[in-house]
Amino acid sequence: MSLAYRANGALARAAAWGRRIVGRPPAAARIYLHIGRNKVGSTTLQDFFRDHRAALAAGGVRYALFGHMKDSVPGIVGFGHQDELAAFARAHPDAAILVSNEFMFGWPREYTESMVAGLKGLDVRVIAYIRPYDAWTCSSYAQDVRNGESLRDFDSYFDWVRPRISAWPYLEAWGEGLGWDRVRVRSIDGRGAGWAGLVPDCLAAMGLDPRLGKSAPASNQAPHWSTIELLRALIVRNLEEPWSEAGWAIAQPLRQVFEDCLTARPAFDPKVQYLTPAQAKELAALYNRDIEAIGRRTGFTFIPQDTGTVPDRPFLPAFGRIPPEIRQAFADRVSAPDFIRRYPEAAAAARSRGLLSFDG
């Protein structure tokens, strides 16, 4: 077994949840909502669902797209609104419908309530994954910077994202709307449950053979921390939306050159400490409160987080904290005539952002 459970037993118990809910008569149609959350393997699951949709269909589960993903993959049916999804499910009661969209996790309560109301009368099951908040916050920071959305340093980002770190308010809206017996939550915490078991666990939750997902590759992994800090140095302002086409055309060649310089120095430790001891303690306490509340409603026993002794943070990560020999190699490459000729906007951006001159 690749994924260990404590209170809910093995994968067979998960499959039972996928087949029926005790005390509820079978509905005419069933819908599985994988709601995320973001930065807890959602892209990995979506890539697997897309690439193995024929195998899912053979097991009685039809993968569909929803919301902003509606028309993103030719050949896969999509729905922009819950009413469209409900109508399709009622018209196709022969197969369960699976949609996966991590944005559903972070919806305002009124959006969740509208979704629940629109799917009323259908057999709806929610599948959600969380992870300890220290790891989630650092991963969210890396994602937002990598997408070109945030130029905040980590401490500023921590203060900005703090109101959205807790998973509880979002899960509570689904649990109260559908009934907690229809909401299944697991935590990828590296101890009781690991990333290798994510896809098998999700398949088992839908009553499918978990062995199908045994070797599913991970997607959307964060790059080296210094790449993140390079990209942050290129962002002009906080937009809360991804790179524009022009911004992407600047960032990509600079990232490629920088990562080539990193590869030339493989001894450079990829790990860095973003959290201060106080931040780590705050996040562990919040996570433990939330999993206790979730566990009381779902019946699943989560593993509390114990951060132990977190050392003082050596420095606040930034581009200037990258070893000078790597920054010098990067500056030499970007200043070369060939690079300037091929990518004049990228070279100019690196110069204007102060990335090509520094005190070593």
C-alpha positions in Angstrom: 0.0 0.0 0.0 1.5 3.3 -1.0 -0.8 5.5 1.1 -1.2 4.8 4.8 -4.4 5.5 6.7 -5.0 5.5 10.4 -8.7 5.8 11.2 -10.3 5.0 7.9 -8.3 1.8 7.2 -7.0 0.9 3.7 -7.9 1.8 0.2 -10.8 -0.6 0.2 -12.5 1.7 2.7 -12.0 4.6 0.4 -13.5 2.6 -2.5 -16.6 1.9 -0.3 -17.0 5.7 0.1 -16.9 6.0 -3.7 -19.6 3.4 -4.2 -22.2 4.6 -1.7 -23.0 6.7 1.3 -24.7 4.9 4.2 -28.3 6.0 4.7 -28.6 7.8 1.4 -30.7 6.3 -1.5 -28.8 6.1 -4.8 -29.4 9.2 -7.0 -30.1 9.2 -10.7 -26.6 10.6 -11.4 -23.4 11.0 -9.5 -20.8 13.8 -9.6 -17.4 13.8 -8.1 -16.0 17.2 -7.4 -12.2 17.3 -6.9 -11.9 20.8 -5.5 -8.2 21.0 -4.8 -6.8 22.7 -2.9 -4.2 24.5 -5.0 -0.6 23.4 -4.4 -1.6 20.0 -3.2 -1.2 18.0 -6.4 -4.1 19.3 -8.4 -2.2 19.6 -11.6 -0.8 16.1 -11.1 -4.4 14.7 -10.8 -5.7 16.8 -13.7 -2.9 15.6 -16.0 -3.6 12.0 -15.0 -7.4 12.4 -15.5 -6.8 13.9 -18.9 -4.3 11.3 -20.1 -6.2 8.4 -18.7 -9.8 9.5 -19.4 -10.4 6.3 -21.4 -9.4 4.1 -18.5 -11.6 6.2 -16.2 -14.5 5.8 -18.6 -14.0 2.1 -18.7 -14.4 2.1 -14.9 -17.7 4.1 -15.1 -16.3 7.6 -14.5 -16.3 10.3 -17.2 -13.8 13.1 -16.8 -15.2 16.6 -17.7 -13.8 20.1 -17.5 -15.4 22.9 -15.4 -15.2 26.6 -15.0 -12.2 28.4 -16.6 -11.0 25.0 -17.8 -14.1 24.4 -19.9 -12.6 24.6 -23.4 -8.9 24.0 -22.5 -8.6 20.5 -23.9 -10.2 19.6 -27.3 -12.3 16.4 -27.1 -13.2 16.7 -23.4 -16.6 17.9 -22.6 -16.7 21.0 -20.4 -19.1 23.1 -18.5 -18.9 26.8 -17.5 -21.7 26.6 -14.9 -23.1 24.2 -12.4 -26.5 24.1 -14.2 -24.8 22.8 -17.4 -23.0 20.2 -15.3 -26.2 19.1 -13.6 -28.1 18.9 -16.9 -25.4 16.7 -18.4 -25.2 14.4 -15.4 -28.9 13.9 -15.4 -28.8 13.1 -19.2 -26.0 10.6 -18.7 -26.9 8.5 -15.6 -24.9 5.6 -16.9 -21.6 7.1 -15.8 -20.4 9.2 -12.9 -19.1 12.6 -13.9 -15.7 13.8 -12.5 -14.6 17.4 -12.6 -11.4 18.8 -11.1 -10.8 22.5 -10.5 -8.7 23.7 -7.6 -10.4 27.1 -7.7 -13.5 25.6 -6.2 -11.6 25.2 -2.9 -11.1 28.9 -2.5 -14.5 30.1 -3.6 -16.4 32.6 -1.4 -19.1 30.8 0.6 -21.8 32.2 -1.7 -20.2 30.6 -4.7 -20.1 27.2 -2.9 -23.7 27.6 -1.8 -24.7 28.4 -5.4 -22.9 25.3 -6.7 -24.6 23.1 -4.1 -28.0 24.5 -4.9 -27.4 24.0 -8.7 -26.5 20.3 -8.1 -29.4 19.6 -5.8 -30.9 16.1 -6.2 -27.7 14.6 -7.6 -25.3 12.3 -5.8 -22.5 14.7 -5.2 -19.2 13.8 -3.5 -16.4 16.2 -2.8 -12.7 15.1 -2.8 -10.2 17.5 -1.3 -6.6 17.4 -0.3 -4.7 19.7 2.1 -1.1 19.8 3.3 0.6 21.3 6.4 0.4 25.0 6.2 4.1 25.7 6.4 4.8 23.7 3.2 1.6 25.1 1.6 2.5 28.7 2.2 6.0 28.4 0.9 4.7 26.5 -2.2 2.0 29.1 -2.8 4.6 31.9 -2.6 6.7 30.1 -5.2 3.7 29.6 -7.5 2.5 33.2 -7.3 6.0 34.5 -8.0 6.7 32.0 -10.8 3.4 33.1 -12.4 4.4 36.7 -12.3 1.6 37.7 -9.9 3.5 38.8 -6.9 6.7 40.8 -6.3 6.3 40.6 -2.5 9.2 39.2 -0.5 8.3 36.2 1.6 7.5 38.1 4.8 5.2 40.6 3.0 3.6 37.6 1.2 3.0 35.8 4.4 1.1 38.8 5.8 -0.9 39.2 2.6 -1.9 35.5 2.3 -2.5 34.9 6.1 -6.3 35.3 5.8 -6.4 32.6 3.2 -4.1 30.0 4.7 -6.7 28.1 6.7 -8.5 25.4 4.8 -11.3 25.2 7.3 -13.7 28.0 6.2 -13.7 26.7 2.7 -14.2 23.0 3.6 -16.9 24.1 6.2 -18.9 25.6 3.4 -18.9 22.4 1.4 -19.6 20.2 4.5 -22.5 22.3 5.7 -23.9 22.6 2.2 -23.7 18.9 1.1 -23.4 17.1 4.5 -20.1 16.1 5.9 -20.6 12.4 4.9 -20.2 13.6 1.3 -16.9 15.4 1.9 -13.7 13.4 1.9 -10.5 15.2 3.0 -7.0 13.8 3.2 -3.7 15.5 4.0 -0.5 15.0 2.1 1.8 15.4 5.1 4.8 13.3 4.2 4.2 10.9 7.1 0.8 9.2 7.0 0.3 10.1 3.4 2.8 10.9 0.7 2.8 12.3 -2.8 3.3 8.9 -4.4 -0.1 7.8 -3.1 -2.0 10.9 -4.2 -3.4 9.6 -7.5 -4.1 6.0 -6.2 -5.9 7.5 -3.2 -8.1 9.7 -5.4 -8.9 6.8 -7.7 -9.9 4.6 -4.8 -12.2 7.4 -3.5 -14.1 7.0 -6.7 -14.3 3.2 -6.5 -11.6 2.7 -9.2 -8.6 0.5 -9.2 -5.8 2.5 -7.4 -3.1 0.5 -9.2 -3.9 2.5 -12.3 -2.2 5.5 -10.8 0.7 3.8 -9.1 3.3 5.4 -11.4 1.7 8.7 -12.1 4.4 11.4 -12.5 4.2 14.6 -10.4 3.4 17.8 -12.3 4.0 21.5 -11.7 6.9 21.2 -9.2 8.5 24.3 -8.0 11.9 25.2 -9.4 15.0 26.0 -7.4 14.5 28.8 -4.8 17.0 31.0 -6.6 15.0 30.8 -9.8 12.0 32.0 -7.9 13.9 35.0 -6.6 15.2 35.8 -10.1 11.7 35.9 -11.4 10.5 38.0 -8.5 13.2 40.5 -9.3 11.7 40.8 -12.8 8.1 41.6 -11.7 7.2 45.2 -11.8 4.1 45.3 -9.6 1.6 43.1 -7.8 -1.0 42.2 -10.4 -2.7 39.1 -8.9 -2.8 37.7 -12.5 -0.3 35.7 -14.5 2.5 37.1 -16.7 1.3 38.9 -19.8 2.5 37.6 -23.1 5.2 40.3 -23.2 6.2 39.6 -19.6 6.5 35.9 -20.3 8.7 36.6 -23.4 11.1 38.5 -21.1 11.1 36.1 -18.2 11.5 32.8 -20.0 14.9 33.4 -21.8 16.3 34.9 -18.6 15.1 31.9 -16.6 16.6 29.5 -19.0 20.0 31.2 -18.9 19.9 31.3 -15.1 19.0 27.7 -14.8 21.8 26.8 -17.1 24.1 28.6 -14.7 22.7 26.7 -11.8 23.2 23.4 -13.6 26.9 24.3 -13.9 27.2 24.4 -10.1 25.3 21.3 -8.9 26.8 21.6 -5.4 24.5 24.6 -4.7 22.1 23.4 -2.1 18.5 23.7 -3.4 17.0 24.1 0.1 16.4 27.5 1.7 14.5 28.5 4.8 11.7 30.9 4.2 9.9 30.7 7.5 10.9 32.3 10.7 10.4 30.3 13.9 7.4 32.5 14.8 5.8 31.9 11.4 6.4 28.2 11.6 4.9 28.0 15.0 1.8 30.0 14.0 1.2 27.8 10.9 1.6 24.6 12.9 -0.9 25.7 15.5 -3.4 26.8 12.8 -3.0 23.5 10.9 -3.5 21.4 14.1 -6.7 23.3 15.0 -8.1 22.8 11.5 -7.4 19.1 11.2 -9.0 18.6 14.6 -12.1 20.4 13.4 -12.1 18.5 10.0 -11.6 15.2 11.7 -14.5 15.7 14.0 -16.8 16.2 11.0 -15.4 13.6 8.6 -14.3 10.8 11.1 -10.8 10.7 9.7 -7.8 11.0 12.0 -5.1 13.3 10.8 -1.5 13.4 12.1 -0.8 16.6 14.0 2.2 18.7 13.0 5.1 19.1 15.4 7.6 21.6 14.0 10.1 20.8 16.8 12.8 23.5 17.1 12.9 25.7 14.1 16.3 27.6 13.9 16.5 31.3 13.2 16.2 32.1 9.5 19.7 32.8 8.2 18.4 35.4 5.7 15.3 36.5 3.9 15.7 35.0 0.4 16.2 37.4 -2.4 18.1 37.5 -5.7 21.1 39.2 -3.9 21.4 36.2 -1.6 22.3 33.9 -4.5 26.0 33.0 -4.5 28.0 35.7 -6.4 29.6 33.3 -8.8 26.2 32.2 -10.1 25.0 35.8 -10.5 28.3 36.7 -12.3 27.9 33.8 -14.7 24.3 34.9 -15.3 25.3 38.5 -15.9 28.1 37.4 -18.4 25.6 35.3 -20.4 22.9 38.0 -20.5 25.4 40.7 -21.4 26.8 38.7 -24.3 26.1 40.2 -27.8 24.3 37.0 -29.0 21.8 37.1 -26.2 21.2 40.8 -26.6 20.6 40.3 -30.3 18.2 37.5 -29.8 16.4 38.8 -26.7 16.8 42.6 -26.6 13.8 43.2 -24.3 14.9 40.5 -21.8 18.5 41.9 -21.7 17.1 45.4 -21.2 14.8 44.2 -18.4 17.6 42.4 -16.6 19.8 45.6 -16.8 17.0 47.9 -15.6 16.2 45.6 -12.7 19.8 45.7 -11.5 20.5 42.0 -12.2 23.7 42.5 -14.2 25.8 44.6 -11.8 26.4 43.9 -8.1 29.0 43.8 -5.4 30.3 40.3 -5.4 
